[in-house]
Every structure is written in structure tokens, then in C-alpha cells.
Amino acid sequence: MTRRGRQRGLLPRIAAILVVALSLAAPAAHTGARQQDDEFGHSAQALIGEKLTTGEIDYETSLVYRAYALFDDPRLPSDLTGGGSLGEDNAFFGEVKYNWNNLSPETQKILTPYVVRPTDSRSIFYTSLAEGPRTLPNAEAAPTYAQGNCADNWFSKDSAKFPFKVWAHCTGDYEQDLDTAIAIVDDFWQREVEFMGPPILDTGSAEQGGDERIDVYFVDDEADRVERRGGDYISESTLAHAGSDAPFNGRTSSGYIVARRPNIGDPELNMTMAHEFFHVLQDAHNYQISFGFKGSPFNADFDTLTYSEYWFVEATAMWVESYIYRSQVDPDVLQRSTHSYFVFGFQGSDRSLQYSPRQGGVDFEHIYGAYIYFLFLEQEVGAQAIAQMWKNLEDVAPDDFDRTMQIIDDILPFADHFRDFTVRNLNLDLQPGDPIDPSYIDLDRSFPEGIVPTFENESKSQDRLVPSPGGSEPLRFEDTIPSLSAHYYRFDTDSDVTQVTFDLTDLAPSPAVDLDLIVKIRDKGWERRQLDPSQPITFCRQIPEDNVARMYLVITNHDMNEATSVKGSFTVTADDAPCG
């Protein structure tokens, strides 16, 4: 690959990259989500999931409670509010559509106001807050639909360039807001369509706006917002969401987008809208593969079936934010809205790349942070590979998670290249030598280079190698590495050490293991060495080319079978005896 000159426009302004990590706002694009478990307690979705798992509530009740959480409805029991909603709950809308005919009439009645379009009279968003505090709509009444001419306090406006229209309540300067909204969508529409192909237009029914254009609804004018959980607006943590809709032809569908009107003008909303439109384009290829029931080998009970949003759905939609906006927006904005998911949702998470938990499950944000793999693919084989991936998914049946992974593996086989991805995620600019080349910042100047993964030995103070007479007391590390993931270790060598030996022969299954050592050779520079884990490796520091100082050990499990973890122990021995 041709090496591009390093772009340092951002980092000279950041003397300590860790300061950036600490100052990065909580991820705020499509969800505004953050690691609420750390700061505010478990998210509402996580608490609801726990109640469902323990049998304290049934499945239909869990759906109702998830609606209450997502839309800040005060009917959510107080013991389930936790740190509030994670934000976007695409799996909720998918599950409701999937199971609608099997839900009880009472549950359908409760959920209807949350899942119909905002211009449907049964929607919680149908009336404006300017008309007074909202009351719960009658979900059993015959629906009527806004006409878009302010007769029902809704106004719509068509894009002059592309087949979409935007909607807002006839409050405030709504025409200016809609003009701004059209400009936002106009900006990314053609670039995404040229990349992914066009969306499937809707049926043009009265329910769908009276024409075939893709509808984008801006809700929540906050005219009389009170400082409480009110149940009459989208949670502030949710900037937008997309929904699949008719026509459903085979595995394809149309879609629409709902967004928060108060955020019009916020540059992060632009990226959120691009993200949600990407979901609409995904549905034009295969809406059925976005969600599904999958076996969960990451659980103790292998018979558990989890209704999941598959990881690559959000990961590719996150990736497109960088792809579209990396040269347009301030780097700080892209860091907050997109790359913070890598920092907080991926680097510190000991999960498989393909980890796809239930909504709000442990480390749920990992599916967003996994966009980093598609940034890697773009860097290795080009952006068009992501578009081709979605084209190849068009004939994949629902719940066929294995087939989707095979399609992704066909782009760049994990067995041969996943180790390059895990080494790149070390995310360091090591000079001289630059063994991690290229790095993500070469592609996206806003990328927070310097945010490293967790070093497994750091908390145990086992990162300093000191002589052990005759190698009698090696450092031993017990390890379990999930499929399609890596563990990282950092070592510094004491000046009296003459030789260092790594023995990883007890790690199994051995064919799944890749071993990379990023080493600083004293008086020279940094190098990457790809080593054979099936036999011990010794560095004699009396030989100049093996005089290692600092070392980063990257142990990768490239097996794409989610049930295959690399397990066992390995040793690191430091000796002061002469080599020989």
C-alpha cells in the first residue's frame, strides 16, 4: 500500500492524547450514548434485560418497558430507570415489527403510539408541545394522517434535488428549520446513494406522506419542556432513529427517519442523519439480516437465543460518518460523535469483533465501536468493499449469522489479515521505525491516535522484566482470548537482562493464534516481528539486532467461530546468564 504522509493537523494541538480521551464528550451521534454503567449506574435497557433474563418480567412487558425507556415515559418503574436510556434502540423497532402479530391486543395498544409514524394521529408526536402538554393518544381510534399544509399543525417540504421530504410542526420558524434540514440531507444524499445504491421509495399512501418520497420527521419542539421525564419527547440521548417500512419486497424495504428538531444546526446532527440514512440504504439491500435470533456462545447457556442487532449494521453506519465527514467537519466534532466509540466502546472492551448482544446488554456500545474494522477495510482494500459487502448480503436469509460472517471474511480473510487489524489497534506512532504503518490517522485526521488498548499485565505490575537466575522464575500469564480479538501486553527490560524468552506453546487451539511483537531495539528503532507461537522464542540482547528494550506483545485469536476462545497460559522469562 502506498504510504501517505502523516497528517498531524490535530495532534500538535494535543500535547497529551489522554487529555483528549478524558475530555471527549460521551458518544453523541445517533444515540448520544455513553458508558452510563460507569457514571450513572446501569442503563434502563440493561436493567430491563436483567429482569427479563431472571424471569421477573415477561417478553411483552420488556418491550413495553423498553418503549418507556427510549421515550422517557414516566410509566417506566423507578427501579428500572437506572442511568436512563442508552439512546437508539433499533432492535426494539425490529422486534416489534417481527413479533407484532404475536403480541397481545393490550401490548399492541400500548406500543402503537411509539411505533407509528409521527404524522399518524395515534403517535405520541402527532401534536405539538406548543398546543399544551401531550396526552396519550387513543391507539384504538381510526387513524388520520397529517397533510403537510399546517391544517394539522404539520408542514412538509420536498427536496428540489432528491426524492425525500422533511416534516415539522408549524411552530416557530418552521420553514427555515425545514430549509436547513433539507440542506443537511442534500449534502450527504447523493454521496451515499452513489456508494450504496438508491433507497427503496415508499408506497405513497396517506400514512406514508401521500407520495413515494423518503420521509424525514423532525419532532420535539420543546415549547413547554418541563424538567422531568415527561413521556412526550424522544430522550435527549437520542438524536435520531430510522425505521423500516413498506413496501416489503422479499428481503428489501423502504424506511423513514425521525430526528430531534432542537438539534437542527448542530453539526453532530448532520452525521447522525447520514448514519440513519445509511440504515435506510441497508434496508434497500436486506432489512431482514439487520436483526435476528442467534445462538449466544458468549453466554454460559449455549442454548440461549438472543434477538440481536448484528454488529456490522451499526458498525458500517458509524463508519460512514467518518467516510462522509472526515474532510468537512472540525476534528473535535468527529472525535466526539464517532471516534469516542472506539475509545470508550471498543479499546477497553474484551469482546469478539462480532459480539452482537441484546439491546442494552453488557458492552452494547461495542457494536458501534466495531466501525473501526471497516475503517481498517477501507484502508486495506478501499471503501467500495463495504458497499459490495451489502450487495452480497442481499440473498442472506434471516438469522444466518454464519453466512454474513463468511461474506465479511471473503473481503479480507481473517486468518491472514486479522493480526494486521489488531496490531493497528495498538494505535501508537512509534518512531523511529514506524512499524504500525499505515495508521488510522493517515486516513482520518481526526482519529485519536495514542489511545491504546488495555494492557493485560499493567495492573499486576508485571511489565518490568528483571533477571531471574537461570530463568527459574518466569512470569506466567493465564489468558482467555475471545474469537476475533486480541490481548495486549507491554514489557520493559532491565539493563541487566541478557536474554528474554517467550513461550506461548500452551495456548490452544494453536492454529487460531497469531503472535506479533512490536519491539524497540536499543540504539536503533522500532520493528514489528511476526513470530511462531508453536515454539519458544528467545531474544539474546548481546546481539545488537535483538537488543530489545520496550516490547508490545499482541496475541491475536483470528478464529471466526464465536465459540472458539484461545485459552491457556504463557510465560516470559528474563535471564542474566550469557547467551549460548
LOMIRO-258629 format. One line per 4 residues: their letters; for each residue y, z, x of C-alpha. Coordinates in steps of 0.25 Angstrom, whole numbers, plus 5000, padded with zeros to 4 digits. Layout:
A) Y,Z,X | ...
This chain:
MTRR) 5000,5000,5000 | 5014,4996,5005 | 5021,5009,5009 | 5035,5011,5003
GRQR) 5046,5018,5009 | 5046,5033,5005 | 5057,5036,4995 | 5064,5049,4997
GLLP) 5075,5048,4988 | 5071,5060,4980 | 5065,5070,4991 | 5077,5071,5000
RIAA) 5084,5078,4989 | 5072,5088,4988 | 5071,5096,5001 | 5059,5103,4995
ILVV) 5050,5096,4985 | 5044,5108,4980 | 5058,5112,4975 | 5057,5099,4966
ALSL) 5043,5103,4961 | 5049,5117,4957 | 5061,5110,4951 | 5054,5099,4943
AAPA) 5056,5101,4929 | 5044,5103,4920 | 5038,5089,4917 | 5047,5083,4906
AHTG) 5043,5069,4903 | 5034,5067,4891 | 5031,5081,4890 | 5041,5090,4898
ARQQ) 5029,5098,4900 | 5028,5108,4912 | 5018,5117,4917 | 5020,5127,4906
DDEF) 5008,5135,4909 | 5015,5140,4922 | 5029,5143,4916 | 5027,5145,4901
GHSA) 5012,5148,4898 | 5002,5138,4893 | 5007,5127,4885 | 5005,5127,4870
QALI) 4995,5115,4871 | 4987,5123,4881 | 4987,5135,4872 | 4983,5127,4860
GEKL) 4972,5121,4869 | 4966,5134,4873 | 4966,5139,4858 | 4958,5126,4855
TTGE) 4948,5128,4866 | 4945,5142,4863 | 4943,5139,4848 | 4955,5147,4843
IDYE) 4961,5135,4836 | 4954,5122,4831 | 4957,5108,4836 | 4966,5104,4824
TSLV) 4974,5117,4826 | 4976,5114,4840 | 4982,5100,4836 | 4992,5107,4827
YRAY) 4996,5117,4837 | 4998,5106,4848 | 5007,5099,4838 | 5015,5112,4836
ALFD) 5016,5114,4851 | 5021,5100,4854 | 5031,5100,4843 | 5036,5115,4845
DPRL) 5031,5119,4831 | 5033,5134,4829 | 5019,5134,4821 | 5012,5134,4835
PSDL) 5007,5148,4836 | 5015,5156,4846 | 5003,5159,4855 | 5002,5144,4858
TGGG) 5016,5141,4861 | 5014,5144,4876 | 5023,5137,4885 | 5026,5127,4874
SLGE) 5021,5112,4873 | 5017,5104,4885 | 5024,5093,4878 | 5018,5080,4876
DNAF) 5004,5081,4869 | 5000,5067,4868 | 4985,5072,4866 | 4990,5079,4853
FGEV) 4994,5066,4846 | 4982,5059,4851 | 4973,5069,4846 | 4980,5070,4832
KYNW) 4978,5055,4831 | 4964,5055,4836 | 4960,5066,4826 | 4969,5064,4814
NNLS) 4958,5060,4804 | 4950,5072,4808 | 4961,5083,4807 | 4962,5091,4794
PETQ) 4973,5087,4784 | 4980,5100,4787 | 4981,5097,4802 | 4985,5083,4799
KILT) 4996,5088,4791 | 5001,5098,4802 | 5001,5087,4812 | 5007,5076,4805
PYVV) 5022,5079,4808 | 5019,5079,4823 | 5011,5066,4824 | 5018,5056,4814
RPTD) 5030,5048,4820 | 5043,5055,4819 | 5049,5046,4809 | 5038,5050,4799
SRSI) 5043,5059,4789 | 5031,5068,4792 | 5035,5070,4806 | 5042,5083,4811
FYTS) 5052,5074,4818 | 5056,5066,4805 | 5068,5074,4802 | 5079,5077,4812
LAEG) 5083,5091,4816 | 5097,5087,4812 | 5092,5088,4798 | 5088,5102,4799
PRTL) 5076,5110,4804 | 5064,5102,4802 | 5053,5106,4792 | 5039,5102,4793
PNAE) 5037,5088,4787 | 5027,5086,4775 | 5016,5080,4783 | 5009,5076,4769
AAPT) 5021,5069,4763 | 5021,5054,4763 | 5028,5050,4776 | 5041,5042,4777
YAQG) 5046,5035,4789 | 5060,5034,4795 | 5066,5021,4794 | 5075,5022,4807
NCAD) 5088,5020,4800 | 5093,5034,4798 | 5088,5035,4784 | 5078,5045,4788
NWFS) 5087,5050,4800 | 5079,5042,4809 | 5085,5030,4817 | 5077,5019,4825
KDSA) 5081,5009,4835 | 5074,4997,4841 | 5074,4994,4855 | 5080,4980,4857
KFPF) 5071,4977,4869 | 5057,4983,4866 | 5048,4986,4853 | 5052,5000,4851
KVWA) 5061,5008,4843 | 5067,5022,4844 | 5070,5033,4833 | 5078,5045,4832
HCTG) 5084,5053,4821 | 5098,5049,4816 | 5105,5061,4823 | 5115,5062,4834
DYEQ) 5118,5049,4842 | 5104,5043,4838 | 5108,5029,4840 | 5112,5032,4855
DLDT) 5099,5040,4857 | 5091,5029,4852 | 5098,5019,4861 | 5095,5028,4873
AIAI) 5081,5029,4868 | 5079,5014,4867 | 5085,5012,4881 | 5075,5023,4887
VDDF) 5063,5015,4881 | 5069,5001,4884 | 5069,5006,4899 | 5054,5008,4900
WQRE) 5048,5000,4889 | 5047,4986,4896 | 5042,4992,4909 | 5031,5000,4903
VEFM) 5027,4988,4894 | 5027,4979,4906 | 5018,4989,4913 | 5008,4993,4901
GPPI) 5010,4982,4891 | 5017,4984,4877 | 5015,4995,4867 | 5008,4992,4854
LDTG) 5018,4992,4843 | 5016,5000,4831 | 5013,4995,4817 | 5027,4995,4812
SAEQ) 5024,5004,4800 | 5035,5013,4794 | 5028,5024,4801 | 5030,5017,4814
GGDE) 5044,5014,4812 | 5044,5001,4804 | 5042,4992,4816 | 5032,4990,4827
RIDV) 5041,4995,4838 | 5036,5007,4846 | 5044,5019,4840 | 5051,5030,4849
YFVD) 5055,5042,4841 | 5066,5052,4847 | 5065,5065,4840 | 5070,5080,4841
DEAD) 5085,5078,4840 | 5086,5094,4841 | 5098,5094,4832 | 5095,5109,4828
RVER) 5085,5113,4838 | 5082,5128,4838 | 5078,5136,4850 | 5063,5138,4845
RGGD) 5050,5130,4844 | 5054,5122,4831 | 5043,5113,4828 | 5053,5102,4825
YISE) 5054,5095,4838 | 5046,5090,4850 | 5044,5100,4860 | 5055,5099,4871
STLA) 5044,5098,4881 | 5040,5085,4874 | 5049,5073,4877 | 5041,5062,4870
HAGS) 5027,5058,4866 | 5020,5046,4862 | 5010,5043,4850 | 5000,5032,4848
DAPF) 5001,5025,4834 | 4997,5013,4826 | 4993,5002,4828 | 4980,5007,4834
NGRT) 4972,4995,4839 | 4960,4998,4846 | 4964,5008,4857 | 4978,5004,4857
SSGY) 4990,5010,4849 | 5005,5009,4847 | 5013,5022,4849 | 5027,5029,4848
IVAR) 5035,5039,4855 | 5042,5052,4851 | 5053,5058,4860 | 5063,5068,4860
RPNI) 5077,5063,4857 | 5085,5074,4864 | 5079,5069,4877 | 5085,5055,4876
GDPE) 5093,5053,4888 | 5084,5062,4897 | 5078,5053,4908 | 5065,5061,4907
LNMT) 5064,5056,4892 | 5064,5041,4898 | 5052,5044,4906 | 5046,5051,4894
MAHE) 5048,5039,4885 | 5042,5030,4896 | 5030,5039,4897 | 5028,5040,4882
FFHV) 5029,5025,4880 | 5018,5023,4891 | 5009,5031,4881 | 5013,5021,4870
LQDA) 5009,5010,4880 | 4996,5017,4884 | 4992,5017,4869 | 4994,5002,4869
HNYQ) 4982,5001,4879 | 4973,5012,4873 | 4978,5024,4865 | 4964,5029,4864
ISFG) 4962,5033,4878 | 4974,5041,4880 | 4967,5053,4873 | 4953,5057,4871
FKGS) 4942,5067,4872 | 4936,5069,4885 | 4926,5078,4892 | 4933,5088,4900
PFNA) 4925,5091,4913 | 4938,5099,4917 | 4933,5110,4907 | 4922,5119,4909
DFDT) 4916,5114,4896 | 4912,5099,4899 | 4909,5097,4884 | 4924,5099,4881
LTYS) 4931,5087,4875 | 4946,5087,4877 | 4955,5078,4869 | 4964,5073,4881
EYWF) 4975,5064,4884 | 4969,5057,4896 | 4977,5059,4909 | 4980,5045,4912
VEAT) 4988,5044,4899 | 4999,5053,4903 | 4998,5051,4918 | 5001,5036,4916
AMWV) 5012,5039,4907 | 5018,5049,4917 | 5016,5038,4928 | 5025,5028,4920
ESYI) 5036,5038,4921 | 5037,5036,4936 | 5034,5021,4935 | 5045,5018,4926
YRSQ) 5056,5028,4930 | 5054,5031,4945 | 5065,5022,4949 | 5074,5025,4937
VDPD) 5076,5040,4935 | 5080,5051,4944 | 5068,5056,4952 | 5071,5070,4947
VLQR) 5069,5065,4933 | 5055,5059,4936 | 5051,5071,4944 | 5053,5080,4932
STHS) 5047,5071,4922 | 5036,5064,4929 | 5033,5069,4943 | 5033,5084,4939
YFVF) 5020,5082,4932 | 5014,5078,4946 | 5020,5091,4951 | 5016,5100,4940
GFQG) 5005,5093,4933 | 4997,5087,4944 | 4999,5092,4958 | 4995,5106,4955
SDRS) 4984,5103,4945 | 4970,5103,4949 | 4965,5093,4939 | 4958,5079,4940
LQYS) 4967,5067,4939 | 4960,5064,4925 | 4962,5078,4920 | 4965,5076,4905
PRQG) 4965,5089,4898 | 4968,5092,4883 | 4983,5093,4880 | 4990,5105,4886
GVDF) 4977,5108,4894 | 4977,5115,4907 | 4985,5106,4917 | 4988,5096,4906
EHIY) 5000,5091,4914 | 4990,5085,4924 | 4989,5072,4915 | 5004,5070,4917
GAYI) 5004,5073,4932 | 4992,5063,4934 | 5002,5052,4933 | 5002,5054,4948
YFLF) 4989,5046,4949 | 4996,5034,4942 | 5007,5035,4952 | 4997,5034,4963
LEQE) 4990,5022,4956 | 5003,5015,4955 | 5006,5017,4970 | 4992,5012,4973
VGAQ) 4989,5000,4964 | 5002,4998,4956 | 5007,5002,4943 | 5000,4991,4935
AIAQ) 4987,4998,4937 | 4992,5009,4927 | 4995,4998,4917 | 4981,4992,4920
MWKN) 4974,5005,4918 | 4980,5006,4904 | 4975,4992,4901 | 4961,4995,4906
LEDV) 4961,5007,4897 | 4963,4998,4884 | 4948,4998,4881 | 4944,5012,4885
APDD) 4938,5020,4873 | 4943,5033,4869 | 4939,5045,4877 | 4933,5036,4888
FDRT) 4940,5044,4899 | 4930,5040,4910 | 4934,5025,4907 | 4948,5028,4909
MQII) 4946,5035,4922 | 4938,5023,4927 | 4949,5013,4923 | 4959,5022,4931
DDIL) 4949,5023,4943 | 4948,5008,4943 | 4962,5007,4947 | 4960,5014,4960
PFAD) 4947,5021,4961 | 4947,5036,4963 | 4936,5036,4973 | 4944,5028,4983
HFRD) 4959,5032,4980 | 4960,5045,4973 | 4961,5052,4986 | 4973,5044,4989
FTVR) 4979,5049,4976 | 4976,5064,4979 | 4982,5062,4993 | 4995,5056,4988
NLNL) 4996,5068,4979 | 4997,5077,4991 | 5011,5072,4989 | 5017,5074,5003
DLQP) 5026,5066,5012 | 5019,5069,5026 | 5026,5064,5038 | 5023,5058,5048
GDPI) 5011,5050,5043 | 5013,5050,5028 | 4998,5050,5025 | 5001,5051,5010
DPSY) 5006,5037,5008 | 5011,5032,4999 | 5016,5044,4991 | 5021,5045,4977
IDLD) 5036,5045,4981 | 5034,5031,4987 | 5032,5027,4972 | 5041,5036,4965
RSFP) 5053,5042,4972 | 5054,5054,4962 | 5040,5059,4965 | 5040,5073,4970
EGIV) 5033,5071,4984 | 5030,5084,4991 | 5023,5091,4978 | 5010,5094,4984
PTFE) 4997,5097,4976 | 4991,5111,4977 | 4984,5115,4990 | 4971,5122,4987
NESK) 4971,5131,4999 | 4986,5134,4999 | 4985,5147,4990 | 4974,5152,4998
SQDR) 4981,5152,5011 | 4970,5143,5017 | 4979,5132,5022 | 4981,5136,5036
LVPS) 4969,5133,5046 | 4967,5143,5057 | 4956,5143,5067 | 4943,5149,5063
PGGS) 4934,5152,5075 | 4923,5142,5075 | 4927,5137,5061 | 4920,5150,5056
EPLR) 4929,5152,5044 | 4933,5139,5037 | 4941,5139,5025 | 4933,5136,5013
FEDT) 4939,5130,5000 | 4931,5129,4987 | 4936,5118,4979 | 4934,5110,4966
IPSL) 4942,5097,4965 | 4942,5090,4951 | 4939,5076,4950 | 4951,5066,4953
SAHY) 4959,5077,4960 | 4961,5083,4974 | 4963,5096,4981 | 4973,5098,4992
YRFD) 4973,5108,5004 | 4983,5110,5015 | 4980,5115,5029 | 4988,5118,5041
TDSD) 4981,5121,5054 | 4983,5132,5064 | 4987,5128,5078 | 4974,5134,5084
VTQV) 4965,5126,5075 | 4957,5115,5083 | 4949,5109,5072 | 4949,5108,5057
TFDL) 4936,5105,5049 | 4936,5101,5034 | 4922,5102,5027 | 4922,5097,5013
TDLA) 4907,5093,5012 | 4904,5104,5002 | 4914,5097,4992 | 4906,5090,4981
PSPA) 4904,5079,4976 | 4907,5074,4989 | 4909,5059,4985 | 4921,5063,4976
VDLD) 4928,5070,4988 | 4939,5063,4996 | 4946,5071,5007 | 4959,5068,5013
LIVK) 4967,5075,5024 | 4981,5074,5026 | 4984,5079,5040 | 4995,5081,5049
IRDK) 4991,5078,5063 | 4999,5086,5073 | 5010,5079,5081 | 5006,5066,5072
GWER) 5007,5065,5057 | 5000,5066,5044 | 4988,5058,5041 | 4978,5056,5029
RQLD) 4964,5057,5033 | 4953,5053,5023 | 4941,5062,5026 | 4926,5062,5023
PSQP) 4923,5075,5015 | 4908,5073,5017 | 4909,5079,5031 | 4917,5089,5038
ITFC) 4930,5084,5045 | 4935,5091,5058 | 4949,5089,5064 | 4950,5092,5079
RQIP) 4964,5096,5081 | 4962,5094,5096 | 4962,5079,5093 | 4976,5074,5091
EDNV) 4973,5065,5079 | 4966,5077,5072 | 4976,5088,5075 | 4979,5092,5061
ARMY) 4990,5101,5057 | 4992,5101,5042 | 4982,5095,5032 | 4981,5092,5018
LVIT) 4967,5091,5013 | 4965,5083,5000 | 4951,5084,4993 | 4950,5073,4982
NHDM) 4940,5072,4971 | 4940,5057,4967 | 4929,5058,4957 | 4934,5053,4943
NEAT) 4923,5061,4936 | 4931,5072,4930 | 4919,5081,4930 | 4917,5080,4945
SVKG) 4924,5090,4953 | 4923,5091,4969 | 4918,5105,4971 | 4914,5114,4984
SFTV) 4921,5119,4996 | 4926,5114,5009 | 4930,5121,5022 | 4941,5119,5032
TADD) 4938,5125,5046 | 4949,5127,5057 | 4943,5130,5071 | 4950,5133,5085
APCG) 4938,5128,5093 | 4939,5116,5101 | 4935,5103,5095 | 4921,5097,5099
